[in-house]
């Protein structure tokens, strides 16, 4: 049976991601950060119905695309995928600090 993550675990993951130091042992890639952004927006706002930013707004365009590719996911599905992705990032880091963060999320 697949793991189902709770809203409390989502909230804890959001909190911990926001506190990750730039030079810390867990370093999400730019793609990871965009994935978190898109799933967070989908979980909290729903489907992206905003106009796509112009071609010169690179950061805005990437964020818009990250959110838009989650169109159709329910809030609960987006929260689950957010936590699932954070756990994968922590597993990839493979450090004692990452393991501690994982325990904090799973205990929430």
C-alpha positions as a LaTeX table, in Angstrom:
\begin{tabular}{lrrr}
\hline
Residue & $x$ (\AA) & $y$ (\AA) & $z$ (\AA) \\
\hline
Unk1 & 0.00 & 0.00 & 0.00 \\
Unk2 & 1.30 & 3.44 & $-0.92$ \\
Unk3 & 2.11 & 5.97 & 1.76 \\
Unk4 & $-0.44$ & 8.73 & 2.23 \\
Unk5 & 0.91 & 11.97 & 3.64 \\
Unk6 & $-1.19$ & 14.20 & 5.87 \\
Unk7 & $-1.86$ & 17.95 & 5.71 \\
Unk8 & 0.22 & 18.28 & 8.91 \\
Unk9 & 3.16 & 16.62 & 7.16 \\
Unk10 & 2.72 & 19.01 & 4.24 \\
Unk11 & 2.76 & 21.99 & 6.62 \\
Unk12 & 5.91 & 20.66 & 8.31 \\
Unk13 & 7.63 & 20.09 & 4.96 \\
Unk14 & 6.79 & 23.64 & 3.86 \\
Unk15 & 8.17 & 25.00 & 7.13 \\
Unk16 & 11.40 & 23.00 & 6.87 \\
Unk17 & 12.00 & 23.80 & 3.21 \\
Unk18 & 11.63 & 27.49 & 4.02 \\
Unk19 & 14.33 & 27.16 & 6.68 \\
Unk20 & 16.90 & 25.24 & 4.61 \\
Unk21 & 20.16 & 27.22 & 4.61 \\
Unk22 & 21.66 & 27.90 & 1.18 \\
Unk23 & 24.97 & 26.34 & 2.29 \\
Unk24 & 23.39 & 23.52 & 4.31 \\
Unk25 & 23.68 & 19.77 & 3.83 \\
Unk26 & 20.37 & 19.51 & 1.94 \\
Unk27 & 20.52 & 21.35 & $-1.38$ \\
Unk28 & 17.39 & 21.15 & $-3.53$ \\
Unk29 & 18.15 & 21.77 & $-7.20$ \\
Unk30 & 16.51 & 24.58 & $-9.16$ \\
Unk31 & 14.16 & 21.97 & $-10.65$ \\
Unk32 & 13.30 & 20.77 & $-7.13$ \\
Unk33 & 12.51 & 24.33 & $-6.07$ \\
Unk34 & 10.23 & 24.80 & $-9.09$ \\
Unk35 & 8.50 & 21.50 & $-8.31$ \\
Unk36 & 7.90 & 22.65 & $-4.73$ \\
Unk37 & 6.62 & 26.01 & $-5.97$ \\
Unk38 & 4.19 & 24.47 & $-8.44$ \\
Unk39 & 2.84 & 21.93 & $-5.98$ \\
Unk40 & 2.53 & 24.53 & $-3.22$ \\
Unk41 & 0.53 & 26.84 & $-5.50$ \\
Unk42 & $-1.68$ & 23.97 & $-6.66$ \\
Unk43 & $-2.30$ & 22.86 & $-3.06$ \\
Unk44 & $-3.16$ & 26.35 & $-1.83$ \\
Unk45 & $-4.67$ & 28.13 & $-4.84$ \\
Unk46 & $-5.81$ & 25.38 & $-7.23$ \\
Unk47 & $-5.53$ & 25.34 & $-10.99$ \\
Unk48 & $-3.46$ & 28.06 & $-12.61$ \\
Unk49 & $-5.78$ & 30.37 & $-14.50$ \\
Unk50 & $-3.37$ & 33.30 & $-14.76$ \\
Unk51 & $-1.91$ & 34.64 & $-17.98$ \\
Unk52 & 1.50 & 33.21 & $-18.90$ \\
Unk53 & 4.27 & 35.78 & $-18.31$ \\
Unk54 & 6.05 & 37.32 & $-21.26$ \\
Unk55 & 9.04 & 35.69 & $-22.89$ \\
Unk56 & 11.52 & 38.03 & $-21.17$ \\
Unk57 & 10.23 & 37.20 & $-17.69$ \\
Unk58 & 12.22 & 34.00 & $-17.37$ \\
Unk59 & 11.69 & 33.41 & $-13.65$ \\
Unk60 & 7.99 & 34.17 & $-13.91$ \\
Unk61 & 7.63 & 31.89 & $-16.92$ \\
Unk62 & 9.34 & 28.96 & $-15.18$ \\
Unk63 & 7.20 & 29.42 & $-12.07$ \\
Unk64 & 4.04 & 29.66 & $-14.17$ \\
Unk65 & 4.95 & 26.47 & $-16.02$ \\
Unk66 & 5.81 & 24.65 & $-12.76$ \\
Unk67 & 2.38 & 25.51 & $-11.37$ \\
Unk68 & 0.49 & 24.91 & $-14.63$ \\
Unk69 & 1.80 & 21.36 & $-15.05$ \\
Unk70 & $-0.08$ & 20.39 & $-11.87$ \\
Unk71 & $-3.43$ & 21.47 & $-13.32$ \\
Unk72 & $-6.20$ & 19.08 & $-12.32$ \\
Unk73 & $-4.55$ & 17.85 & $-9.12$ \\
Unk74 & $-6.69$ & 18.22 & $-6.02$ \\
Unk75 & $-5.28$ & 20.11 & $-3.05$ \\
Unk76 & $-4.73$ & 16.83 & $-1.17$ \\
Unk77 & $-2.95$ & 15.24 & $-4.16$ \\
Unk78 & $-0.67$ & 18.27 & $-4.51$ \\
Unk79 & 0.14 & 18.22 & $-0.79$ \\
Unk80 & 0.93 & 14.51 & $-0.98$ \\
Unk81 & 3.22 & 14.99 & $-3.99$ \\
Unk82 & 4.94 & 17.92 & $-2.24$ \\
Unk83 & 5.81 & 15.80 & 0.80 \\
Unk84 & 6.74 & 12.85 & $-1.41$ \\
Unk85 & 9.15 & 15.05 & $-3.40$ \\
Unk86 & 10.70 & 16.51 & $-0.23$ \\
Unk87 & 11.27 & 12.99 & 1.15 \\
Unk88 & 12.96 & 12.06 & $-2.16$ \\
Unk89 & 15.22 & 15.14 & $-1.95$ \\
Unk90 & 16.13 & 14.22 & 1.64 \\
Unk91 & 16.85 & 10.61 & 0.66 \\
Unk92 & 19.02 & 11.85 & $-2.21$ \\
Unk93 & 21.01 & 14.07 & 0.21 \\
Unk94 & 21.74 & 11.04 & 2.39 \\
Unk95 & 23.11 & 13.04 & 5.32 \\
Unk96 & 22.33 & 12.70 & 9.03 \\
Unk97 & 20.74 & 16.17 & 8.89 \\
Unk98 & 18.51 & 15.07 & 6.02 \\
Unk99 & 17.47 & 11.98 & 7.95 \\
Unk100 & 16.57 & 14.20 & 10.93 \\
Unk101 & 14.44 & 16.44 & 8.70 \\
Unk102 & 12.73 & 13.37 & 7.27 \\
Unk103 & 11.90 & 12.13 & 10.78 \\
Unk104 & 10.42 & 15.55 & 11.63 \\
Unk105 & 8.15 & 15.48 & 8.57 \\
Unk106 & 7.01 & 11.90 & 9.14 \\
Unk107 & 6.30 & 12.58 & 12.83 \\
Unk108 & 4.08 & 15.59 & 12.05 \\
\hline
\end{tabular}
